[in-house]
Amino acid sequence: MLSSEVYSTENDIEKVSSTSSDTEQELKKLHQKNTDQKVQTRTVEASAQELSDTGDINIPNNKFLRWLRRIDDLITIKENGVNARSILQTFVYNDALKPVRSAERTWGWSHYVFFWITGSFNINTWQISATGLQLGLNWWQTWICVWVGYSIVAVFLVLASRVGNMYHLSFPIAVRVPFGTYFSVWIVLNRLVMAVVWMATLSWLGSQCVQLMLRSIFGNDLNTRIHDTIGSANLTSFEFLCFIIFWVVSMPFLWLPPHKLRYVFAVKSAITPFAAFGFLIWTLVRAKGHLSMGTLGDESAGKMSQTALAWAVIRSIVSALDNFSTLILNAPDFSRFATTPKSSMYSQLFALPVCYAVISLVGILSASAAYQVYGINYWNPLDILSRYLDHQHPGNRAGVFLIAFAFAFDQLGANLSGNAIPAGTDMTALLPKYINIRRGSYICACLSLAITPWNLMASSSKFTTALSAYAVFLSAIAGVVVTDYYIIRRGYVNLKECYSNAPGSMYMYNRYGTNWRAVVAYLVGIVPNFPGFIGSVGPSVPEGAMRVFYLNYFIGFLISALVYIGLVYWFPMDDVPRGKALFHQPWREEWAEVEDFGEVEKLTI
């Protein structure tokens, strides 16, 4: 306290000296005050040291405090070479989450096409596509469901991408508009949790590729030659070793900034399709061109009633939405890098369903051909490759190694685009004083080690149940976000207000920084799906509740959207028209120019 007063007095001296040369008397007074304060400071410090030495009082060791300050200075994110001012101020505004400037907006329409080619050609897509086959649909019914499901996904994704495309905002900032500056933290946490779980899951799939690569080199019995010391039904020492190998190899790629990942996606989009189609041709050759064109497994499955068939179709379609529930939410994280207003729109709208339909067909045909050969429904393509290693022929081993390598690289790219970068962005929004996107990506990778994906992936039923369960929460968030942008605000976002927590600012709503209308709509959107969610994890619930749950994404999205519109209509907000005028607003969206955007942190309190 005394030190700060001395500093203040010295500043006063400088100000007086620079403004007038006729104030000698005042300067003498200030010099005397400064001298007295310095003497008093030294006296207090000497007394404190004396008391500390005698043990009469506990004074923190100055060396320890200096050590803590050095650590804080080391881990604090520097903005323009200067330490950030406080946790709250950096939460409201920081360099990592500011609107993307034109020099970093480098994604044209072709980059988004490559992005979804790389996103679709992964093992997870094969597994989700197999849902229809497991529910009793035949191959063409399953493929139609894939087309319909991912076409609907593309519509939702483009709707969610728009705010990032036009205003160059990331998901953590864009979600402040409907939910409020402070409550947005909870929304970001929801997305962050799922990113960590998905990163662990895709890393586990990548580790299975590593298993195949090592077995093709060192022998098919390598997994048994390495002594198992874990003793888990779903994990062996060999499997855990491969998981760690894949995890470690992924680490250098997390260093790349998001706008430079397009090079990784370009390489991935060139390698993976060749591997996928090569795998399909190989499987068809082994089956001698014969396919199991009906359902796979139970013979009675093809004799389903019309009602059972209808619900199987619905569940197969909704599984695509459940698979994309996280990516739909954080779509602005990648659409903000678009070079033009249309770069991320039509490219994603058409490329996404086409890419996913093609790779799903590859997965369906591969599973059907493998069923013809082995009589088993292999929902994971890596299981089919594993069976190929049963025949220790050099050609088999080389083919398995190359395809497994391509699939491993594919899983790496999917982890970067869908989990590591979004998680890093989310963490930057939560604690930006100490975490940027790069650090957040590494933290996400470390947290993924605490997840047990080998248990989650033990069966397809557990995997799809986990997807459906979390879609219950994310669909309600998406309903509020999309409705707020397109209906309530008609495409208008005030960029500077997004980075303000000043009283009365547009997106603070109240002293708690929360739009209670959005929160209520979000909670109400969860309620109808919750009984079915409980039933999906074990307890018995009525059949009607389960059927509502089978429609979880549509139910959550629509109910939260309708409730939000009703609440805004009956309890108007200050920045939107009241009454029926709410539905007669002109479209107010505009392409934001953000080259001079800065210094908005002055708006914070």
C-alpha positions in Angstrom: 0.0 0.0 0.0 2.8 2.4 1.0 4.8 1.5 -2.2 1.8 2.3 -4.4 1.5 5.7 -2.6 5.1 6.5 -3.3 4.7 5.6 -6.9 1.6 7.8 -7.1 3.5 10.7 -5.5 6.4 10.4 -7.9 3.9 10.5 -10.8 2.4 13.7 -9.3 5.9 15.2 -9.2 6.5 14.4 -12.8 3.1 15.9 -13.8 3.8 19.1 -11.9 7.3 19.4 -13.3 6.1 19.0 -16.9 3.1 21.4 -16.7 4.6 24.5 -14.9 8.0 25.9 -13.9 6.4 28.3 -11.4 5.4 25.8 -8.8 8.6 25.4 -6.7 6.7 25.5 -3.4 4.4 22.7 -4.5 7.3 20.7 -5.7 9.0 21.0 -2.4 5.9 19.8 -0.6 5.6 16.8 -2.9 9.3 15.9 -2.6 9.0 16.1 1.2 5.9 13.9 1.1 7.7 11.4 -1.1 10.8 11.3 1.2 8.6 10.8 4.3 6.7 7.9 2.6 9.9 6.2 1.5 11.3 6.4 5.0 8.1 5.1 6.4 8.1 2.2 3.9 11.6 1.2 4.9 10.7 1.4 8.6 7.7 -0.9 8.1 9.7 -3.4 6.0 12.5 -3.5 8.6 10.0 -4.0 11.5 8.3 -6.7 9.6 11.6 -8.5 8.9 12.5 -8.2 12.6 9.2 -9.7 13.7 9.5 -12.5 11.2 13.0 -13.3 12.4 11.8 -13.4 16.0 8.8 -15.6 15.1 6.3 -13.1 16.5 4.5 -12.8 13.2 4.3 -15.0 10.0 5.4 -12.9 7.0 5.6 -14.6 3.6 9.1 -15.1 2.3 9.9 -12.5 -0.3 11.8 -15.0 -2.4 8.7 -17.3 -2.5 6.5 -14.4 -3.6 9.0 -13.4 -6.3 9.1 -17.1 -7.4 5.3 -17.1 -7.7 5.3 -13.9 -9.7 7.8 -15.3 -12.1 5.7 -18.4 -12.6 2.6 -16.2 -13.2 4.5 -14.1 -15.6 5.8 -17.2 -17.4 2.3 -18.8 -17.9 0.4 -15.6 -18.6 -0.6 -15.1 -22.2 1.1 -12.0 -23.6 -1.1 -9.8 -25.8 1.1 -7.6 -28.0 4.0 -8.4 -25.8 2.3 -7.2 -22.6 0.8 -9.3 -19.8 -3.0 -9.4 -19.6 -4.5 -7.2 -17.0 -6.9 -9.5 -15.2 -8.8 -12.8 -15.6 -12.1 -11.0 -16.0 -10.9 -8.5 -18.6 -9.2 -11.2 -20.6 -12.4 -13.3 -20.5 -14.4 -10.5 -22.0 -11.8 -9.7 -24.7 -8.6 -11.3 -25.8 -6.6 -11.6 -29.0 -7.3 -15.3 -29.5 -11.1 -14.8 -29.6 -11.3 -11.5 -31.4 -12.9 -11.4 -34.9 -10.7 -13.0 -37.5 -9.1 -10.4 -39.8 -8.8 -10.8 -43.5 -5.2 -11.9 -43.5 -6.2 -15.0 -41.6 -9.4 -15.7 -43.5 -7.9 -18.1 -46.0 -10.6 -20.8 -46.4 -12.2 -20.8 -49.8 -15.0 -23.1 -50.9 -12.6 -25.8 -52.0 -11.0 -25.9 -48.5 -14.4 -26.6 -47.0 -14.9 -29.4 -49.5 -11.5 -30.9 -48.5 -12.5 -30.4 -44.9 -15.6 -32.6 -45.2 -13.8 -35.1 -47.4 -11.3 -35.6 -44.6 -14.1 -35.5 -42.0 -16.2 -38.1 -43.7 -13.6 -40.7 -44.5 -13.0 -41.9 -41.0 -13.8 -45.0 -39.0 -16.5 -43.3 -36.9 -18.6 -42.7 -40.0 -18.4 -46.4 -40.9 -19.6 -47.2 -37.4 -22.5 -44.8 -37.4 -23.6 -45.9 -40.9 -23.8 -49.5 -39.6 -26.5 -48.5 -37.2 -29.3 -49.1 -39.7 -27.9 -52.6 -40.5 -27.9 -53.4 -36.8 -31.5 -52.2 -36.4 -32.6 -54.6 -39.1 -32.6 -52.5 -42.2 -31.2 -53.8 -45.4 -28.3 -52.1 -47.2 -30.4 -49.8 -49.5 -32.7 -48.8 -46.7 -29.7 -48.0 -44.6 -28.1 -45.9 -47.4 -31.3 -43.9 -48.0 -31.4 -43.1 -44.3 -27.8 -41.9 -44.5 -28.6 -39.6 -47.4 -31.6 -38.2 -45.5 -29.8 -37.9 -42.2 -26.7 -36.1 -43.4 -28.7 -33.8 -45.7 -30.6 -32.7 -42.6 -27.3 -32.4 -40.8 -26.0 -30.1 -43.6 -28.9 -27.8 -43.2 -28.4 -27.5 -39.5 -24.7 -27.0 -39.9 -25.0 -24.2 -42.5 -27.5 -22.4 -40.3 -25.1 -22.6 -37.3 -22.1 -21.6 -39.5 -23.6 -18.3 -40.7 -22.8 -16.1 -37.7 -19.1 -17.2 -37.9 -19.0 -16.7 -41.7 -20.5 -13.2 -41.7 -19.1 -11.8 -38.4 -15.9 -13.9 -38.2 -16.7 -14.9 -34.6 -15.8 -18.2 -32.8 -18.4 -20.3 -31.1 -17.6 -19.1 -27.5 -18.2 -15.5 -28.5 -21.2 -16.1 -30.8 -23.0 -17.9 -28.0 -22.8 -14.8 -25.8 -25.5 -13.2 -28.0 -28.4 -15.5 -27.1 -27.3 -16.7 -23.6 -25.5 -13.7 -22.2 -21.9 -12.9 -21.5 -21.5 -14.9 -18.3 -23.9 -17.8 -18.8 -22.2 -18.5 -22.1 -19.5 -20.2 -19.9 -21.9 -23.0 -19.1 -22.7 -23.5 -22.8 -19.0 -23.6 -23.7 -18.4 -26.2 -20.9 -21.1 -28.4 -22.5 -19.2 -28.4 -25.8 -15.8 -28.7 -24.1 -16.8 -31.9 -22.2 -18.0 -33.5 -25.4 -14.8 -32.5 -27.2 -12.7 -34.2 -24.6 -14.8 -37.4 -24.8 -14.6 -37.4 -28.6 -10.9 -36.8 -28.6 -10.4 -39.9 -26.4 -12.7 -41.9 -28.6 -11.1 -41.0 -31.9 -7.7 -41.5 -30.3 -8.7 -45.0 -29.3 -9.8 -45.7 -32.9 -6.5 -44.4 -34.1 -4.7 -46.7 -31.6 -6.5 -49.6 -33.2 -4.9 -48.6 -36.5 -1.5 -48.6 -34.7 -2.2 -52.1 -33.4 -2.8 -53.3 -37.0 0.4 -51.6 -38.2 2.5 -53.2 -35.5 0.9 -56.6 -35.9 1.5 -56.5 -39.7 5.2 -55.8 -39.0 6.0 -57.9 -36.0 3.5 -60.7 -36.4 -0.2 -61.3 -35.8 0.4 -62.7 -32.4 2.2 -59.6 -31.1 -0.7 -58.7 -28.9 -0.3 -62.1 -27.0 3.5 -62.0 -26.9 3.4 -58.7 -24.9 2.5 -59.8 -21.4 -0.8 -58.3 -20.2 -0.5 -56.7 -16.8 -3.7 -54.6 -16.8 -6.2 -57.3 -16.3 -9.2 -55.4 -17.8 -11.9 -57.1 -19.9 -11.7 -54.2 -22.4 -8.0 -53.3 -22.4 -4.7 -55.1 -22.6 -1.1 -53.8 -22.1 -0.6 -54.0 -25.9 -3.7 -52.0 -26.6 -2.8 -49.3 -24.1 0.7 -49.1 -25.5 -0.7 -48.4 -29.0 -3.1 -45.8 -27.5 -0.2 -43.9 -26.0 1.8 -44.2 -29.2 -1.0 -42.6 -31.2 -1.5 -39.9 -28.5 2.2 -39.0 -28.5 2.4 -38.8 -32.3 -0.6 -36.5 -32.3 1.1 -33.9 -30.1 3.2 -32.0 -32.7 0.2 -31.4 -34.9 -1.6 -29.6 -32.0 1.1 -26.9 -32.4 -0.3 -25.7 -35.7 -2.6 -22.7 -35.6 -6.1 -23.3 -36.9 -5.9 -21.3 -40.2 -2.8 -23.4 -41.2 -4.6 -26.8 -40.8 -5.9 -26.6 -44.3 -2.6 -28.1 -45.5 -3.2 -31.1 -43.2 -6.7 -31.5 -44.5 -5.5 -31.3 -48.1 -3.0 -34.1 -47.6 -5.6 -36.1 -45.7 -8.2 -35.7 -48.4 -5.7 -37.1 -51.0 -4.7 -40.1 -48.9 -7.8 -41.4 -47.2 -10.2 -41.9 -50.2 -7.6 -44.1 -51.9 -7.3 -46.2 -48.8 -11.1 -46.5 -48.3 -11.8 -47.5 -51.9 -8.8 -49.8 -51.9 -10.2 -51.5 -48.8 -13.6 -51.9 -50.4 -12.2 -53.5 -53.6 -10.0 -55.8 -51.5 -13.0 -56.9 -49.4 -15.2 -57.5 -52.5 -12.4 -59.6 -54.1 -12.2 -61.7 -51.0 -16.0 -62.2 -51.1 -15.7 -63.1 -54.8 -18.2 -60.3 -55.6 -21.0 -61.7 -53.4 -22.8 -59.4 -51.0 -25.3 -60.1 -48.2 -27.9 -57.7 -49.6 -30.4 -58.2 -46.8 -30.1 -57.5 -43.1 -27.0 -58.7 -41.3 -27.3 -61.2 -38.5 -30.7 -62.3 -37.2 -32.8 -64.0 -39.9 -36.0 -62.7 -38.3 -34.8 -59.1 -38.6 -36.0 -58.9 -42.2 -39.6 -59.7 -41.0 -40.1 -56.6 -39.0 -43.5 -55.1 -38.6 -44.3 -51.8 -40.3 -44.1 -50.0 -37.0 -40.7 -51.5 -36.1 -39.4 -50.7 -39.6 -40.6 -47.1 -39.3 -38.8 -46.6 -36.0 -35.7 -48.3 -37.3 -35.6 -45.8 -40.1 -36.1 -42.9 -37.7 -33.4 -44.0 -35.4 -31.0 -44.5 -38.3 -31.7 -41.0 -39.5 -31.4 -39.4 -36.1 -28.1 -41.2 -35.5 -26.5 -38.9 -38.1 -27.7 -35.8 -36.2 -26.5 -37.3 -32.9 -23.1 -37.9 -34.5 -23.0 -34.3 -35.5 -24.5 -32.6 -32.4 -21.1 -31.2 -31.3 -19.9 -30.1 -34.7 -23.2 -28.3 -35.4 -22.7 -26.2 -32.3 -19.1 -25.2 -32.9 -19.5 -24.7 -36.7 -18.5 -21.0 -36.3 -15.0 -22.0 -35.2 -14.3 -23.0 -38.8 -16.7 -20.9 -40.8 -15.0 -17.7 -39.3 -12.0 -18.4 -41.6 -14.1 -18.1 -44.8 -12.8 -15.7 -47.4 -16.3 -14.6 -48.8 -19.9 -14.6 -47.5 -20.6 -17.7 -49.5 -17.4 -19.7 -49.0 -18.7 -21.9 -46.2 -22.3 -22.0 -47.2 -23.0 -23.9 -50.5 -19.8 -25.9 -50.3 -20.8 -27.4 -47.0 -24.5 -27.8 -47.9 -23.7 -30.1 -50.8 -20.3 -31.5 -50.0 -21.3 -32.9 -46.6 -24.1 -35.2 -47.5 -22.3 -36.4 -50.7 -19.1 -37.2 -48.9 -20.9 -39.0 -46.0 -23.2 -40.9 -48.3 -20.2 -42.2 -50.4 -18.1 -43.3 -47.4 -21.2 -44.8 -45.8 -21.9 -46.8 -48.9 -18.3 -48.0 -48.8 -18.8 -49.1 -45.2 -22.1 -50.8 -45.9 -20.8 -52.7 -48.9 -17.6 -53.7 -46.9 -19.7 -54.9 -44.0 -22.0 -56.9 -46.4 -19.0 -58.5 -48.2 -17.3 -59.4 -44.9 -20.5 -60.9 -43.6 -20.6 -63.1 -46.8 -17.1 -64.3 -46.0 -17.1 -64.6 -42.2 -20.8 -64.7 -41.2 -20.2 -62.0 -38.6 -21.5 -58.4 -38.6 -18.3 -56.4 -38.4 -19.4 -52.8 -37.7 -15.8 -51.7 -37.4 -13.7 -51.9 -40.7 -10.6 -52.4 -38.5 -12.0 -55.7 -37.4 -12.2 -56.8 -41.0 -8.6 -55.8 -41.5 -7.7 -57.8 -38.4 -9.2 -60.9 -39.9 -7.1 -60.4 -43.1 -4.0 -60.8 -40.8 -5.1 -64.3 -40.0 -3.5 -65.2 -43.3 0.2 -64.3 -42.9 0.9 -63.6 -46.5 3.4 -60.7 -47.3 0.8 -59.1 -49.5 -1.8 -59.2 -46.8 0.5 -57.7 -44.2 1.6 -54.9 -46.6 -1.9 -54.1 -47.6 -3.1 -54.0 -43.9 -0.2 -51.8 -42.9 -0.8 -49.2 -45.7 -4.6 -49.0 -45.2 -4.2 -48.9 -41.4 -1.6 -46.1 -41.8 -4.0 -44.0 -43.9 -6.9 -44.6 -41.4 -4.6 -43.6 -38.6 -3.7 -40.3 -40.3 -7.4 -39.8 -41.0 -8.2 -40.2 -37.3 -5.5 -37.7 -36.5 -7.1 -35.1 -38.8 -10.6 -35.8 -37.5 -9.3 -35.2 -33.9 -7.7 -31.9 -34.9 -10.7 -30.5 -36.7 -13.5 -31.8 -34.5 -12.0 -31.9 -31.0 -8.6 -30.4 -30.3 -9.1 -27.0 -32.0 -12.7 -26.5 -30.8 -11.7 -27.5 -27.3 -8.7 -25.1 -27.4 -11.0 -22.3 -28.5 -13.5 -23.1 -25.7 -10.8 -23.1 -23.1 -9.5 -19.8 -24.4 -12.9 -18.4 -23.7 -13.0 -19.8 -20.1 -9.5 -18.8 -18.9 -7.8 -16.7 -21.5 -5.3 -15.1 -19.1 -3.5 -18.4 -19.0 -4.8 -20.5 -21.9 -4.7 -19.9 -25.7 -6.0 -22.2 -28.4 -2.7 -24.1 -28.6 -2.5 -24.6 -24.8 -6.1 -25.5 -24.7 -5.6 -28.2 -27.4 -2.8 -29.8 -25.3 -4.9 -29.6 -22.2 -7.8 -31.4 -24.1 -5.3 -34.1 -25.1 -4.2 -34.6 -21.6 -7.7 -34.8 -20.2 -8.6 -37.3 -22.9 -6.2 -39.7 -21.1 -8.6 -39.7 -18.1 -11.5 -41.0 -20.3 -11.7 -44.7 -20.8 -12.7 -45.0 -24.5 -12.0 -48.7 -24.5 -15.1 -49.2 -22.3 -17.2 -46.8 -24.4 -16.2 -48.5 -27.6 -16.7 -52.1 -26.2 -19.9 -52.4 -28.2 -21.8 -50.4 -30.8 -24.9 -50.1 -28.5 -22.8 -48.3 -25.8 -21.3 -46.1 -28.4 -24.6 -45.0 -30.0 -26.2 -44.6 -26.6 -23.5 -42.2 -25.5 -24.0 -40.2 -28.7 -27.8 -40.0 -28.2 -27.5 -39.1 -24.6 -25.5 -36.0 -25.0 -27.5 -34.9 -28.1 -30.3 -34.3 -25.6 -28.4 -31.4 -24.1 -26.7 -30.0 -27.3 -29.9 -30.0 -29.4 -31.7 -27.7 -26.9 -28.7 -25.3 -27.1 -28.7 -25.3 -30.9 -32.4 -24.6 -31.0 -31.9 -21.4 -29.0 -28.8 -20.3 -30.9 -30.3 -20.7 -34.4 -33.7 -19.1 -33.4 -32.0 -16.1 -31.8 -29.9 -15.4 -34.9 -32.5 -16.0 -37.6 -35.8 -15.0 -36.1 -35.2 -12.8 -33.0 -32.3 -10.7 -34.3 -32.7 -11.3 -38.1 -29.0 -11.8 -38.6 -27.8 -8.7 -36.6 -24.9 -8.9 -34.2 -23.2 -5.9 -32.6 -19.6 -6.9 -32.5 -18.3 -4.5 -29.9 -21.1 -5.4 -27.5 -20.0 -9.1 -27.8 -16.8 -8.1 -26.0 -18.4 -6.0 -23.2 -19.5 -6.7 -19.7 -20.3 -3.1 -18.9 -23.6 -2.5 -17.1 -26.4 -1.9 -19.7 -24.4 -3.5 -22.6 -26.5 -5.3 -25.1 -25.6 -8.9 -24.3 -25.2 -8.6 -20.5 -29.0 -8.5 -20.1 -28.7 -8.0 -16.3 -26.1 -7.9 -13.5 -25.6 -11.7 -13.9 -24.8 -11.6 -17.6 -27.6 -14.1 -18.3 -30.5 -14.0 -20.7 -33.0 -15.9 -18.6 -35.3 -16.5 -21.6 -32.6 -18.5 -23.3 -31.8 -20.5 -20.2 -35.5 -21.4 -19.6 -35.9 -22.4 -23.2 -32.8 -24.5 -23.0 -34.0 -26.4 -19.9 -37.5 -26.9 -21.2 -36.0 -28.4 -24.4 -34.2 -31.0 -22.3 -37.2 -32.1 -20.3 -39.2 -34.2 -22.9 -36.1 -36.3 -23.8 -35.0 -36.8 -20.2 -37.2 -39.9 -19.4 -36.0 -41.6 -22.5 -32.4 -40.7 -21.7 -32.9 -42.4 -18.3 -34.3 -45.4 -20.0 -31.4 -45.7 -22.4 -29.0 -46.2 -19.6 -30.8 -49.0 -17.8 -34.1 -48.3 -15.8 -37.4 -49.3 -17.4 -39.5 -46.4 -18.8 -42.7 -46.4 -20.9 -42.4 -47.1 -24.6 -43.7 -43.7 -25.4 -40.8 -42.0 -23.5 -38.3 -44.1 -25.5 -39.9 -43.1 -28.8 -39.7 -39.5 -27.9 -36.0 -40.1 -27.1 -35.5 -41.7 -30.5 -36.4 -38.3 -31.9 -34.2 -36.5 -29.4 -32.5 -34.0 -31.7 -35.6 -32.8 -33.4 -37.6 -32.7 -30.1 -34.9 -30.8 -28.2 -34.3 -28.3 -31.1 -37.9 -27.5 -31.9 -39.2 -27.2 -28.3 -36.3 -25.0 -27.2 -36.8 -22.8 -30.3 -40.6 -22.4 -29.8 -40.3 -21.7 -26.1 -37.6 -19.1 -26.7 -39.7 -17.3 -29.3 -42.7 -17.3 -26.9 -40.6 -15.9 -24.0 -39.1 -13.1 -26.1 -42.6 -12.2 -27.4 -44.2 -12.0 -24.0 -41.1 -10.7 -22.1 -39.4 -8.5 -24.7 -35.7 -7.6 -24.7 -34.4 -4.0 -25.0 -32.6 -4.5 -28.3 -35.4 -6.2 -30.3 -38.8 -5.0 -31.4 -41.8 -5.7 -29.2 -45.0 -7.6 -30.0 -45.9 -8.5 -33.6 -43.1 -6.2 -34.9 -40.7 -8.9 -33.8 -41.8 -11.0 -36.8 -41.8 -8.1 -39.3 -38.2 -7.0 -39.0 -36.1 -6.6 -42.1 -33.1 -8.9 -42.6 -30.2 -7.0 -40.9 -27.2 -9.3 -41.5 -24.0 -7.7 -42.9 -20.5 -8.7 -43.8 -18.4 -7.3 -41.0 -15.1 -5.5 -41.7 -12.9 -6.0 -38.6 -9.5 -4.7 -39.8 -9.7 -1.9 -37.3 -11.4 -3.8 -34.6 -9.5 -3.4 -31.4 -9.2 -1.6 -28.1 -12.8 -2.7 -27.3 -11.5 -4.0 -24.0 -12.0 -0.4 -22.9 -15.7 -1.2 -22.7 -15.1 -3.7 -19.9 -15.5 -2.8 -16.2 
